[in-house]
Amino acid sequence: MLFCQLGAARSLREICQGLAASEGKLRHLGIPIAPSRSTLAYANEHRPWELYQTVFGELLQRCHSVAAGKKKFRFKNKLMSLDSTSIDLCASIFDWAQYKRTKGAVKVHLLLDNEGYLPCFACITDGKKHDVTIGRTLRFQPGTIVVFDKGYVDYDWWAEMNRDGVYFVTRFKQDLKIEVIAEREVPQNSKVLRDQDIRITPYRKNLTLMLRLVTIWDEEKQEEITFLTNHLKFGATTIARIYKERWQIELFFKALKQLLRVKTFVGTSANALKTQIWIALIAILVLKYLHLKSQYGWSLSNLVALVRQQLFVYRNLYLWLDAPFEAPPVLTGVHDSQLALGF
């Protein structure tokens, strides 16, 4: 299934035949024979997807070791982005994932660590599951800054994060009823229009939240954008930059869907689909690891394209990552005539 992701195989037959064509090199990986199509289909349907979730967690620990220190901001707080993406399915084929009358869907909920842009939490649900339902289940270390969009409005959850010493930055929803407590000084010659301390008293709840509103002028969209946060010490421009960093999780979802196989599936059962998505997440962790280890200026899309061509090539992977367009060293002990094409 990793070959399916990295080799862009589109069916069980293509996976099995592609591996069978490289069977000699598979033996060097400890695989004596390529699987048959029925064997692979049975494994996808019956081998529990939780196995691959565990592998994902183990691999993530390896990736954290090379991502340490690779962050954009100077503050010491851990910065994370929370969001989800939907994957459309055919309701007649994936009847267990029916979302509307003729449409099915699953959601991938993801927490992205902005230190190295690694996915540190993932959850796969049906398309009906609301984003904030998954958000409520997460717990963060004190001092962590979590960035999310308007789909995560939950006053109890916000209050819980506030009590735990966890900060959040989100977009302001116009229907939230607020009371302005104080006006803060706005930096000179900046895009910040307003910086306000506010109070929110949720409807029918004995709960009061002291928060902060930061409004900036977006020159690209030519409109005002307002952010809501419980962090009262950072500068207004820093709050705006923190929310802008949430775009990285959108780029991650874009890379996942464009570079790997998570929009078409080789099995129709819930277990097969979750297996394929978890292995796609494992594959992107491997690619992120290589990207972080390399000293060459790769883009992730270019790295995926060239790794695809090198899957069964005998050469030192780490040397190739740093110098991908240099010729490999000449094999010693091999006669020149053995390397020539004979006709």
BELSULUR-V889287 format. One record per pair of residues at least 6 apart in sequence whose ideal C-beta (glycine too) atoms are under 8 Angstrom apart, sorted by the first residue. I is the first residue (numbers start at 0). J is the second residue. D is the distance in Angstrom with one decimal. If there is no record, write none. Layout:
BEGIN
I_J_D, I_J_D
END
This chain:
BEGIN
0_14_7.6, 0_43_7.5, 0_274_6.8, 0_275_6.5, 0_278_4.5, 1_278_6.1, 1_281_7.1, 1_282_5.9, 1_285_8.0, 2_8_6.3, 2_14_6.0, 2_17_6.5, 2_18_5.9, 2_310_7.4, 3_14_5.0, 3_260_6.0, 3_265_6.6, 3_275_7.3, 3_278_7.6, 4_259_4.9, 4_260_5.6, 4_278_6.1, 4_279_5.3, 4_282_4.1, 5_282_5.9, 5_303_7.6, 5_306_6.3, 5_307_6.0, 5_310_6.2, 6_14_7.8, 6_17_5.9, 6_307_6.2, 6_310_6.1, 7_260_6.8, 7_307_6.4, 8_14_4.4, 8_17_5.7, 8_260_7.6, 8_265_8.0, 9_260_7.5, 9_263_6.7, 9_265_7.9, 10_265_6.0, 11_36_4.7, 11_39_5.5, 11_40_5.8, 11_265_5.1, 11_266_7.9, 12_36_5.7, 14_39_6.5, 14_265_7.0, 15_33_5.9, 15_34_6.0, 15_35_6.3, 15_36_5.0, 15_39_6.2, 18_25_6.2, 18_30_8.0, 18_33_3.9, 18_34_7.2, 19_33_4.0, 21_311_4.7, 22_32_6.7, 22_33_5.5, 24_311_4.8, 24_313_7.9, 25_31_7.8, 25_32_7.7, 25_33_6.3, 34_42_7.6, 40_265_8.0, 40_266_6.6, 40_271_8.0, 43_265_7.0, 43_266_4.4, 43_268_7.5, 43_270_7.0, 43_271_4.0, 43_274_5.5, 43_275_7.5, 44_266_6.2, 44_268_4.9, 44_270_5.8, 44_271_5.4, 45_270_7.0, 46_270_7.6, 46_274_7.1, 47_270_6.9, 48_270_5.5, 48_273_3.9, 48_274_4.6, 48_277_5.8, 51_274_5.9, 51_277_3.8, 51_278_5.6, 51_281_6.4, 52_121_7.9, 52_277_5.6, 54_277_7.9, 54_281_6.0, 55_121_7.1, 55_277_6.0, 55_280_5.6, 55_281_5.3, 55_284_6.8, 58_281_6.1, 58_284_5.1, 58_285_7.2, 58_288_7.8, 59_117_6.7, 59_118_7.7, 59_119_6.4, 59_284_6.4, 61_288_6.7, 62_115_7.0, 62_117_5.4, 62_284_5.7, 62_287_6.2, 62_288_5.0, 62_291_7.3, 63_112_8.0, 63_115_7.6, 63_117_7.0, 65_115_7.5, 65_288_6.4, 65_291_4.6, 65_292_5.8, 66_112_7.5, 66_114_5.6, 66_115_2.6, 66_117_5.7, 66_291_5.7, 67_114_7.2, 67_115_7.8, 68_114_7.6, 69_114_6.1, 69_115_4.8, 69_291_6.7, 70_78_7.1, 70_113_6.3, 70_114_4.4, 70_115_7.6, 71_113_6.8, 71_244_6.7, 72_78_6.4, 72_237_7.8, 72_240_7.6, 72_241_7.5, 72_244_7.8, 74_233_7.5, 74_237_7.8, 75_142_7.8, 76_142_5.1, 76_143_6.6, 76_144_5.0, 76_166_7.1, 77_112_7.4, 77_114_7.2, 77_139_7.9, 77_140_6.6, 77_142_6.8, 77_143_4.6, 77_144_7.0, 78_112_7.9, 78_113_4.3, 78_114_7.3, 78_143_7.8, 78_144_5.0, 78_146_7.2, 78_241_6.8, 78_244_6.7, 79_110_5.6, 79_111_6.5, 79_112_5.7, 79_113_6.5, 79_119_7.2, 79_139_7.3, 79_143_6.3, 79_144_7.1, 79_145_5.3, 79_146_7.1, 80_110_7.3, 80_111_4.5, 80_113_6.4, 80_145_7.7, 80_146_4.8, 80_147_7.3, 80_244_6.9, 80_245_4.8, 80_247_6.2, 80_248_4.1, 81_108_7.9, 81_109_7.6, 81_110_5.3, 81_111_7.8, 81_134_6.2, 81_137_7.5, 81_145_5.8, 81_146_7.0, 81_147_4.4, 81_151_6.8, 81_248_7.6, 82_108_7.8, 82_109_6.4, 82_111_7.8, 82_130_7.6, 82_147_6.6, 82_148_6.5, 82_245_7.3, 82_248_4.8, 82_249_7.2, 82_252_7.4, 83_106_4.9, 83_107_6.4, 83_108_4.4, 83_109_6.8, 83_130_5.1, 83_133_7.3, 83_150_7.9, 84_106_7.0, 84_107_5.4, 84_109_7.5, 84_252_4.3, 84_255_7.8, 84_256_7.5, 85_104_5.1, 85_105_7.4, 85_106_5.4, 85_126_5.9, 86_104_6.4, 86_105_5.2, 86_106_7.5, 86_107_6.8, 86_256_7.9, 86_261_6.2, 86_262_6.4, 86_276_7.8, 87_102_6.7, 87_103_7.3, 87_104_5.5, 87_262_7.9, 88_96_5.2, 88_98_7.9, 88_102_7.7, 88_103_3.6, 88_104_5.8, 88_105_6.6, 88_272_8.0, 89_103_6.2, 90_96_7.6, 90_97_4.7, 90_98_7.2, 90_99_7.4, 90_100_7.3, 90_101_5.5, 90_102_5.5, 90_103_4.2, 91_101_7.9, 92_103_7.8, 92_267_5.4, 93_103_4.5, 93_267_6.0, 93_272_7.1, 94_103_7.4, 95_268_7.8, 95_269_5.3, 96_103_4.1, 96_104_6.4, 96_105_5.5, 96_125_5.5, 96_126_6.7, 96_269_7.3, 96_272_7.7, 97_103_5.1, 98_104_4.2, 98_125_7.1, 98_126_3.8, 98_127_6.3, 103_126_7.0, 104_125_7.3, 104_126_3.0, 105_123_6.0, 105_124_6.8, 105_125_6.1, 105_126_6.1, 105_272_6.8, 105_276_7.7, 106_123_7.2, 106_124_5.1, 106_125_7.2, 106_126_5.8, 106_128_5.9, 106_130_7.9, 107_121_6.4, 107_122_7.6, 107_123_5.7, 107_252_7.7, 107_255_7.8, 107_261_7.8, 107_276_6.4, 108_120_7.9, 108_121_6.9, 108_122_4.3, 108_123_7.6, 108_124_6.6, 108_128_7.9, 108_130_6.9, 108_133_4.4, 109_118_5.4, 109_120_7.0, 109_121_5.3, 109_122_8.0, 109_248_6.5, 109_251_7.1, 109_252_7.4, 110_118_7.0, 110_119_5.5, 110_120_3.8, 110_121_7.6, 110_137_6.8, 111_117_7.2, 111_118_5.7, 111_119_7.2, 111_247_6.3, 111_248_4.5, 111_251_5.8, 112_118_7.6, 112_119_4.4, 113_244_5.9, 113_247_6.3, 115_287_7.1, 115_291_6.0, 116_247_5.5, 116_251_6.6, 116_287_7.2, 117_284_7.1, 117_287_5.9, 118_251_6.9, 118_280_6.3, 118_283_7.5, 118_284_7.2, 120_137_6.9, 121_277_7.7, 121_280_5.7, 122_133_5.6, 123_273_5.3, 123_276_5.7, 123_277_7.5, 124_133_7.0, 129_150_7.6, 130_147_8.0, 130_150_4.3, 130_151_5.9, 131_150_6.5, 131_151_4.9, 131_152_6.9, 131_153_4.9, 131_156_7.0, 134_147_7.0, 134_151_5.0, 134_153_7.0, 134_156_6.3, 135_153_6.4, 135_156_5.1, 138_163_7.6, 139_145_6.2, 139_160_7.2, 139_163_7.1, 139_165_4.6, 140_165_7.7, 141_163_6.1, 141_164_3.5, 141_165_6.5, 142_164_6.2, 142_165_7.5, 142_166_7.6, 143_165_5.2, 143_166_7.0, 144_165_7.9, 144_166_4.6, 144_167_7.2, 144_168_6.6, 144_230_6.9, 144_241_6.4, 145_160_7.3, 145_165_6.5, 145_166_7.1, 145_167_4.9, 145_168_7.7, 146_167_7.3, 146_168_5.0, 146_169_7.2, 146_241_6.1, 146_242_5.9, 146_244_6.5, 146_245_4.4, 147_167_6.9, 147_169_5.4, 147_245_7.4, 148_169_6.6, 148_170_5.9, 148_245_7.2, 149_169_6.8, 149_170_5.0, 149_172_5.2, 151_169_6.5, 152_169_7.8, 152_172_6.2, 152_175_7.6, 154_199_7.2, 154_201_4.2, 154_204_6.3, 154_206_6.0, 154_208_6.5, 155_204_7.8, 155_206_7.3, 157_167_6.7, 157_208_6.1, 157_229_7.1, 158_206_5.9, 158_208_6.1, 160_166_7.6, 160_167_5.8, 160_229_7.4, 161_208_7.0, 161_229_5.4, 166_228_6.8, 166_229_5.8, 166_230_4.4, 167_228_6.5, 167_229_6.1, 168_226_5.9, 168_227_7.5, 168_228_4.5, 168_230_7.0, 168_238_6.0, 168_241_5.0, 168_242_5.0, 169_226_7.0, 169_227_5.3, 169_228_7.3, 169_242_7.5, 170_224_7.4, 170_225_7.2, 170_226_6.4, 170_227_7.0, 170_242_7.3, 171_212_6.2, 171_225_4.0, 171_226_6.4, 171_227_4.6, 175_199_6.5, 175_227_7.7, 176_199_7.2, 176_200_7.5, 176_202_7.5, 177_197_4.5, 177_198_6.9, 177_199_5.6, 177_212_7.3, 178_197_6.3, 178_198_4.7, 178_199_7.8, 178_200_7.5, 179_195_5.2, 179_196_7.5, 179_197_5.5, 179_212_8.0, 180_195_7.7, 180_196_4.5, 180_197_6.0, 180_198_5.6, 180_209_7.5, 181_195_7.0, 181_196_4.3, 182_193_7.5, 182_194_7.4, 182_195_5.7, 182_196_8.0, 183_194_3.9, 183_195_6.6, 183_196_6.8, 183_235_7.5, 184_194_7.4, 185_191_5.0, 185_192_7.0, 185_193_6.8, 185_194_5.7, 185_235_7.0, 186_234_7.1, 186_235_6.7, 186_236_6.6, 189_235_7.6, 189_236_6.0, 190_215_4.7, 190_216_4.9, 190_217_7.8, 190_218_7.2, 190_236_7.6, 190_239_7.5, 191_213_6.8, 191_214_7.3, 191_215_5.4, 191_235_4.4, 191_236_6.2, 191_239_7.4, 192_214_4.6, 192_215_6.3, 192_216_5.7, 192_223_6.4, 193_212_6.9, 193_213_7.4, 193_214_4.2, 194_211_7.4, 194_212_7.5, 194_213_5.5, 194_214_7.7, 194_235_4.6, 195_211_6.9, 195_212_4.6, 196_209_7.1, 196_210_7.8, 196_211_5.8, 196_231_7.4, 197_209_7.7, 197_210_5.5, 197_211_6.8, 197_212_5.4, 198_207_6.1, 198_208_7.1, 198_209_5.7, 198_210_7.6, 199_207_7.2, 199_208_4.5, 199_210_6.1, 200_206_7.3, 200_207_5.3, 200_208_7.9, 201_208_7.6, 208_229_7.5, 209_229_7.7, 210_227_5.9, 210_228_6.6, 210_229_5.4, 211_227_7.4, 211_228_5.3, 211_229_7.1, 211_230_7.1, 211_231_5.8, 211_238_7.8, 212_225_5.9, 212_226_7.2, 212_227_6.1, 213_225_7.0, 213_226_4.7, 213_228_7.0, 213_235_4.7, 213_238_4.8, 213_239_6.3, 214_223_5.6, 214_224_7.1, 214_225_4.5, 214_226_7.7, 215_223_7.3, 215_224_5.6, 215_226_7.7, 215_235_7.5, 215_236_7.9, 215_239_4.9, 216_222_7.8, 216_223_6.1, 216_224_7.9, 217_223_7.3, 217_224_5.1, 224_239_7.8, 226_238_5.6, 226_239_6.4, 226_242_5.2, 228_238_5.6, 230_238_6.8, 233_241_7.6, 251_283_8.0, 254_283_7.0, 254_299_5.6, 254_300_7.2, 255_261_5.9, 255_279_6.5, 255_280_7.7, 255_283_6.0, 256_262_5.9, 257_300_7.5, 258_283_7.7, 258_286_8.0, 258_299_7.0, 258_300_6.1, 258_303_4.6, 259_279_4.5, 259_282_5.8, 259_283_6.3, 259_303_7.9, 260_275_7.0, 260_279_6.5, 261_275_7.1, 261_276_5.6, 261_279_4.8, 264_271_6.8, 264_272_5.4, 264_275_5.5, 265_271_7.1, 265_275_6.6, 266_272_6.5, 266_274_7.5, 266_275_7.0, 286_299_6.6, 286_302_6.2, 286_303_6.2, 286_306_7.1, 287_299_7.8, 289_302_6.6, 289_306_7.4, 289_316_7.7, 289_320_5.9, 290_297_5.8, 290_299_6.1, 290_302_5.9, 292_317_6.7, 292_320_6.5, 293_302_7.8, 293_320_4.0, 293_321_6.0, 294_320_7.8, 294_321_4.8, 295_320_6.3, 295_321_5.4, 295_322_7.1, 295_323_6.3, 297_320_7.8, 305_323_6.1, 309_319_6.8, 314_327_4.7, 319_327_7.7, 330_338_8.0
END
